[in-house]
Amino acid sequence: MASPNAGGSKKAAASGKNVRRCSHCGAKNKDTFEYCVRCSESLDESGGSWVEPSERRSPMVTIIAAALVGILALAAVALVTRSSEEEPAPPATTRTTPAPQPPSARQGEPILVDIDSKAVLAVYNEGLRAYNQGDYDTAIDRLTRVVDDIPNNPAAMRFLGLAYYRNGELEDAMDRLEEAHELRPDSFALMADYVSVCKEGGDIERALVGLERFVADHPDELEARLEIARLARSSGNDELALAQSQYLATADDLDPEFVYEYGVTLKEAGQVEEAKAVLKNSIELDPESAVAHHALGVVELDSGNASKAVGSLEEAVAREPANGDFRFSLAQAYEKLDRVEESLDAYDAYLEHARPDDARAKVVRRQLAIAKKALAAEREQRRQSQSL
């Protein structure tokens, strides 16, 4: 496997004039990029053309292309004006992040209760029953009494934290789950609960601190390193993301998910050629990985190789035809190559499979109607000219 040196991960970010952030997702990009390496949106703040001008275009094709440009420009406006409370869609991955949601009281890694007092154990069981019944106020009351009597019990502290979480009291939830993990620092399940709630509360830095401490004591816990890489990448910490993803890829260079993660991290750090090499390795290890084909296609598109991008994006769509984001990227590639009719068809397919929370869909639907009308007019013009 190619293992590019991650030591230059901050090269592109060393000078502000060589880097600009995407106005849609905040990812850092080289100033020569036309599209964001993370979300594939245009980096032109004015919503400028996604299609290179061509002297060979007919006037009508120019109209159609302009309509397609309108799709992207208005989609960009729609994304910028989305509610700040709306969560961005998570990146597509093939491996599930450990414990994305806190478990119920009957799930997860077994943690011994070890309560000697029958009276305290009865209160503990009352708390668990209330928790499982959705009565979180009662659960908090009972479990607080338990941890007051036996503050070194990780099970009681854990479910107290989860009860706070379910009750919407995220700060208290984070504090209690952090204490639970300190009581059982070797428990990855407790760490996963804590990280999950930190993410829910928007405190990515706190989650990263906890994970880094855990990895310092358990360096071979690769799932924890995978979570660090993803969180660091989402928060723009390219150096940390690269360090962890490179470790994963070199620790097990036959695991396609780890190799894929490294490739995506290189892409978002602006190391385009290195990202291509690593993503190709990921595809070689797992040719059926739709996300790897898509990532490679987006990198090619970002670097101006739309013709190469099309092949990878078509592979991604073939493997996961219901993914609207993949369809959107393919439409962009077709548009870049002036393959107008194929681009229109791809946008149609995108609309069919767009996520319910995708703010681009409404704008694309409106602009696509304009483009189709222009295409129909061009066809009619051709028919009339041929009949003369």
N, C-alpha and C positions, 0 to 999 in steps of 0.2 A: 504494500500500500504506500502511496505517496504520502509523505508526512512533512508538509511544508513547515518551516520554522515559524512558530508563532511569536518569536521575539520582536517582530516588526509590527505587531498588532496595532500599535498606536501611531504608526508612521503617518497614516492619512489624517489622523486627528491632531497631529502635532501643531498644525497651523490652522487657525480658524478660517483663513482665506482658501484653504484646500478642502474644506468640509462645509456642508450645509445640511440642516435637518429637514426631514420631510414634514410639511405642515399638517399632514393627516395622522401619522402614527408616531412622529418624533424620532425616527431612526436617522442615524448619521450616514451621509452619502458623500462620495467624492463630488467636487463641484462640476466635474465633467459628465456626471450621470444625468440622463434624461428622466429616468424612472426610479422610484424608491426601491432599494434592495429588499425591504421587508414587505411592503404592501402593494408594490408595483404601480402606485399612483404617480401622476406626473409631478416632477419637481419644479415645473414652471409655475410660479405663484399666480401668474396671470391666466393660467389655464390654456397656455399656448398649444400649438399644433402638435399632435402625436404622429403626424404623417409628414415625411420629408416632401417638400415641394418637388414636382416633376414637370418638366417642360413637355413631356409626352402626354400628359393628361388632357382629355377633352374638357371643355367647359362644364359639361354635365357631370363628369366624374369629379371635377373639382367641387361642384355643389354637393355631391354625395359625400365626398371626403370631409367637406366643411361640416356637414351634419353630424358625421361621426366624431369630429373634433368637438362639436358641441356636447356630445354625450359625455366625453371625458371631462370637459371644462365644467359643465354643470354638475356632474357627479362629484367633482372635487369640491365645489361650493357646498353641495349637500352634506358631504362628509365633515367639512369644517364647521358647519352650523348644527351638527348633531348635538343633542343634549350632553352636557359634560358628565351627567350621571350614567350615561349608557356605557356599558363595558364593551371594549373591543373584542372581536372574535378571537379565540385562542388560535395559535398557529397549528396547522395540521401536523400531526405526528403519528408514528406507528406504534409508539409505546405509551401506555397510559401513565401519567404522572402519579406517583404513589399518593393514595388517600386524598383525591381531589375534594372530597367532602368528608367532614367528620363523621365517624361511624355511629351507629346506634349503640345503646348500652349492651347489646348482645353480640356485637361484631368486633372485629379487629383482633389484634394480638392479645392473647390471654395475659392478664395482669392479676396476680394474687391479691386478694382482698386482705387476708390475714388480720382479722379483727377478733380479738379475744373476748371482748365484752359483748354479751348477748343483747344488752340494751342498745349499745351503739350499732351493732350489726342490724338490729331491727330498724333503726332510724335510717341506716344506709340503704336497706332494701326498700323502705318507703320512698326514699329519694329516687332510686332507680325505677320503681313503678311509676312514679309521677313523671319522670323523664320520658319513659316509653309511651306514656299516655298523652304527652304533649303539655302537661301541666308544669311548665318550667319555673314558675314562681315557687310552687311547692317544692320542686326538686332542688332549687337553689337554697331554700330555707333548710331542708333536711340535710343536704350535703354540706352546707356551711357548718351545721352543728357537728357533723362527723369530723370535718377537718379541724375544727376547734379542739375536739377531744384527742384526735390522733393526726397531727399535722404532717406526719411523715408517711402517710398512706397514699401511694401514687394513684390507686384506683379511684378513691374518693375525690382526690384533687382533679383527676382527669375528667370525671363526669360532672363535677362542679363547673369546670371550664367549659365543657360542651353544653351544659344547661345555660350558662351565660350566653354562649354563642347563639343557641337556638332562640334565646330571648332577645337577641339583638344588642346585647351589651358587650361589644367587641373588645373594648379595653380590658374589662374584667376577665373576659374569656382568655385573652392573650396572657394576662398575668398569671392566671391559675394554670393554664396549660404549660407555661414556661416553668412554673414551680413543679408541676407533675413530672416534666422531663428531667429536671434537676434531681428529683428523687430516684429516677430510673434512667440515668444518662445513656445506658446501652440500648434503650428501646427505640427502634426506628419508628414504630407505630406512634409513640408519643410525640416524637419529633415531627412526623408527618401531620398529626393533628394540629400541632402548634403552627407549623408553616402554613397549613391550609387556612387557618383563621387569620394569621397575619396578612396573607394575600387578600382575603375577604375584606379586611380592614384597611387595605391600601398601604400597609407598612412593609414594603418589600425589603427595605434595609434591615429591619428587625428580623425578618425571616432569613435573610442572607447571613446575618451574624450568627443566628442559631445553627444554621446548616454548616457554616464554616467551622464552628466549634465542634460540631458532631463529626465532621470529616477529619478534623485534626486528631481526634481520638480513635476514629474508625476509617483510616485512609482507604481501605479496600471496599467501602460501601459505595458502589458505583451508582446506585439509584440516587443516593444523596448528592453525588457530584453532578448527575444529570439534572437534578432540580436546580442546583446552583447555577449551572450553565444557562438554563432557560430563564431563570429569574434575572441573572446578571445581564443577559442579552436584552430582556424586555425593559430593563432600567437603563440601558445604554452603557453599561460597564463592560466595554469590549475586552479589556485586558483580563478581567476575571473570567468572563465567558470563554475566551480563547484558552486560557490556562486549563480550565476544567474540561472543556470539550476535547482539547488535544490529549489530556491525560486519559480520557475515556477511549478515544480512538486508538491510542497506543497501548492501553492496558488490554484491550480486546479488539484488535483490528479486523476481526472476522465478524463482529457484531454490526450488521448494517445500520442499525439505529444509531449507534455511537458514531460511526463514520459519517452518517447523514448529519447528525447534530454538529459535528465539527465543520462540515462543509457549509452548513447554513450560517454558522457563527463567523466563519471566514468571509462569507458573502456580505454579511451585515457590517463587518469591520472594514469593508472596502477592498479586501484582498481577492480580487475577482479571479485572476488566473489560478491562484491556489485553490479557491473555492470550486472552480470547474473541475480541477483534477481530483479533488476529494469526493465531490458529488458523483463523478463518473465511477470512482471506486465503489461508492455506496450502491450505485445501480448495478455494477458488476456482481456485487455480493447478493443483491436482492433485485433482480430485474423487474419484479412485479410491484415494486414500491412506487405508487403513484406520486407520493409527496416528493420523493427524490427526483423523479423525472420533471415534476413541476418546478422544483427549486432550480434545477439545472437550466430549464427553459427560461426562467425569469432572469437568471444570471446572464445568459446569452443575450436576452432582449435588452437588459440594462447596458451591456457592453457594445450594443449596436449591431449584433449579429442576429437580426430577425429571422433570416433564412435558417440558421441553425436552431434558433429557439422554437420554430414551428414544429420540428420533428419531436423534440422533447415534450412540448406541450400537448401535441396530439397523442403521444404515448400516455401522458398523465390522464387525459380525458378518456382514452380507451379503457384504462384500468379503473377509473372512478368517474363514470359518465354523469353521475348525479351531483358532482361537486361544482357549484356555481362559480366559485373563485377560479377554478381551473379553466372553466369555459370563458370567463372574462379575460384571463391572460391570453388564451388562444385567440380571442377576437382582437386583442391589441396587436398580436404578432401579425395576423392576417392584414390588419389595417396598415401596419407599418410597411408591409410589402405591396400595398395597393391592391390586394386581393379583395376587392370591395364586396362582391356577392358572398364570398365565404365569410368575410367579417360580419356581414349582416346576419347570416345564418347562425354564426357563433354567438352573436349578441342575443338572438332569439332564444338559443339554447340556454344561455346564461340566465335570461329572465325566467325561463321555465324552472330552473334549479337554484335560483338565488335564495340565500338565507332570508328568513322573515325579517330580520333586523338590518338587512343590507340597505342602507340609505341610497345607494346608487340606482337601485332597480327602478324607482319611480321616474327618475330623470332619464335613464337609459330608454325606458319604454316610450317616453314622449319624443325624444330625439330620434329614436329608431324609426318612428312613424314618418318623420320628415325625410330621413335618408331613403326609406323605401319608396316614398312618393317621388323623390328625385330620380331613383333608379327606374321606376315605372315610366316616368316621362322620357328618360333617355332611351328606353326600349321602344317606346312609341315613335320617337324621333327617328330611330334607326329603321323601324318598319316602314315609315312613310318615305324615307329617303330611298329605300330599296325598291319601293313600288313605283318610283318615278322612272 
